Amino acid sequence: MKSLNLIVVSTFRSTIDAQIARGVLDEEGIESMIRSDNAGGMYPPISGAELLVRPEDTEKAHAALRRRHRRSDG
């Protein structure tokens, strides 16, 4: 998946949180990738981690993440 023309659907404080959300999208069949500035893995992300999807998957991704958030709150 190339990062060209991808949409940020959510930003997380850590790559671990982003990986959990990516797992939610994987379960829904939504291809995604995580982008973070961590100096090649040498340091924690400087500005958090972004979860990106194709533009055509944006709405489905938002819905999946909302459902997951509601389940974790209840």
C-alpha positions as a Markdown table, in Angstrom:
| # | Residue | x | y | z |
|---|---|---|---|---|
| 1 | Met | 0.0 | 0.0 | 0.0 |
| 2 | Lys | 1.6 | 3.3 | -1.1 |
| 3 | Ser | 1.2 | 6.3 | 1.1 |
| 4 | Leu | 0.3 | 8.5 | -1.8 |
| 5 | Asn | -3.2 | 9.9 | -1.6 |
| 6 | Leu | -4.0 | 8.1 | 1.6 |
| 7 | Ile | -6.3 | 9.7 | 4.2 |
| 8 | Val | -5.6 | 10.0 | 8.0 |
| 9 | Val | -8.5 | 8.5 | 9.8 |
| 10 | Ser | -7.1 | 8.8 | 13.3 |
| 11 | Thr | -4.0 | 9.9 | 15.2 |
| 12 | Phe | -2.7 | 8.1 | 18.2 |
| 13 | Arg | -0.3 | 8.9 | 21.0 |
| 14 | Ser | 1.6 | 5.7 | 20.4 |
| 15 | Thr | 2.3 | 3.2 | 17.6 |
| 16 | Ile | 0.9 | 0.4 | 19.9 |
| 17 | Asp | -2.5 | 2.2 | 20.0 |
| 18 | Ala | -2.4 | 2.7 | 16.3 |
| 19 | Gln | -1.6 | -1.0 | 15.8 |
| 20 | Ile | -4.6 | -2.0 | 17.8 |
| 21 | Ala | -6.8 | 0.2 | 15.7 |
| 22 | Arg | -5.2 | -1.2 | 12.6 |
| 23 | Gly | -6.2 | -4.6 | 13.8 |
| 24 | Val | -9.8 | -3.4 | 14.0 |
| 25 | Leu | -9.6 | -2.3 | 10.4 |
| 26 | Asp | -8.0 | -5.6 | 9.3 |
| 27 | Glu | -11.0 | -7.5 | 10.8 |
| 28 | Glu | -13.2 | -5.4 | 8.6 |
| 29 | Gly | -11.1 | -6.1 | 5.5 |
| 30 | Ile | -9.9 | -2.5 | 5.3 |
| 31 | Glu | -6.3 | -2.1 | 4.2 |
| 32 | Ser | -4.4 | 0.5 | 6.2 |
| 33 | Met | -0.9 | 1.6 | 7.2 |
| 34 | Ile | 0.6 | 3.4 | 10.1 |
| 35 | Arg | 2.8 | 6.5 | 9.7 |
| 36 | Ser | 5.0 | 7.7 | 12.5 |
| 37 | Asp | 8.3 | 9.6 | 12.9 |
| 38 | Asn | 10.4 | 7.4 | 15.2 |
| 39 | Ala | 13.8 | 7.8 | 13.7 |
| 40 | Gly | 13.8 | 4.4 | 12.1 |
| 41 | Gly | 12.6 | 2.7 | 15.3 |
| 42 | Met | 15.4 | 4.2 | 17.5 |
| 43 | Tyr | 13.0 | 6.5 | 19.5 |
| 44 | Pro | 9.3 | 6.6 | 20.4 |
| 45 | Pro | 7.2 | 8.5 | 17.9 |
| 46 | Ile | 7.9 | 12.2 | 18.1 |
| 47 | Ser | 4.4 | 13.3 | 17.1 |
| 48 | Gly | 2.3 | 10.2 | 17.6 |
| 49 | Ala | 1.2 | 7.8 | 14.9 |
| 50 | Glu | -1.3 | 8.3 | 12.1 |
| 51 | Leu | -3.6 | 5.5 | 10.8 |
| 52 | Leu | -4.1 | 5.9 | 7.0 |
| 53 | Val | -6.6 | 4.3 | 4.6 |
| 54 | Arg | -7.5 | 4.8 | 0.9 |
| 55 | Pro | -10.0 | 7.6 | 0.3 |
| 56 | Glu | -12.7 | 5.1 | -0.7 |
| 57 | Asp | -12.4 | 3.3 | 2.7 |
| 58 | Thr | -12.6 | 6.4 | 4.9 |
| 59 | Glu | -16.2 | 6.2 | 5.9 |
| 60 | Lys | -16.1 | 2.4 | 6.5 |
| 61 | Ala | -12.9 | 2.9 | 8.6 |
| 62 | His | -14.4 | 5.7 | 10.7 |
| 63 | Ala | -17.5 | 3.5 | 11.3 |
| 64 | Ala | -15.4 | 0.5 | 12.4 |
| 65 | Leu | -13.3 | 2.6 | 14.8 |
| 66 | Arg | -16.4 | 4.2 | 16.3 |
| 67 | Arg | -17.9 | 0.7 | 16.9 |
| 68 | Arg | -14.7 | -0.4 | 18.6 |
| 69 | His | -14.6 | 2.7 | 20.7 |
| 70 | Arg | -18.3 | 2.2 | 21.8 |
| 71 | Arg | -17.5 | -1.5 | 22.8 |
| 72 | Ser | -14.5 | -0.5 | 24.9 |
| 73 | Asp | -16.5 | 2.2 | 26.7 |
| 74 | Gly | -19.4 | 0.0 | 27.6 |
